[in-house]
Amino acid sequence: MNNNNSDDKQKRQRKVAWILIVIADVIYAVWGGMAAGWPEHLLGPGGKPILTAGYEGFTASSMSDLNSLSPMTVQYMEVIFRMYGLYCFIFGMMTVIIAVTAFRNGEQWAWWTLLISNTIAYAAAMRYDWIVNAIGPFELMEYVGLAVVYTALALTAPFLRENRKVQPIA
């Protein structure tokens, strides 16, 4: 009976964990989709569009001044930012797929993949925000997202004795 209680606890923890990871990574993907499709509507610090806030935070210069001097440079920056958004969207969707399939079924490679990939993706986004001095409400959510992912993964760590025997969940 004790083994059944342990199995039930493990299943509940993994269910909570995969749902938390899905929530965090769907939000990451939505942000990426916004950055790719509508960067002018993705607000950064001071209510400015994030690309403008990042440029001005990094250079201490005005984006409108750059646009009057070199509009093609601004357009090129937008293309690069949109591509970054596309990569964030793809990352978010891939981790969601891993969470609802392999991780949900208790495959250890999925746990490690989610740990490493989320750490790299969220840390890279945080580092960008620091470099360009553009940390606003959306950017603070990166810290929350990574904390949620780490909490979920801590519940299901494969190297803990109670999580070694994996039971698929329905």
Buried (B, 14 or more C-beta within 10 A) or exposed (E): EEEEEBBEEBBEBBBBBBBBBBBBBBBBBEBBBBBBEEBEEBBBBEEBBBBBBBBBBEEEEEBEEBBEEEEEEBEEBBEEBBEBBBBBBBBBBBBBEBBBEBBBBBBBEBBEBBBEBBBEBBEBBBEBBEEBBBBBEBBEBBEEBBEBBBBBBEBBEBEEEEBEEBEEBE
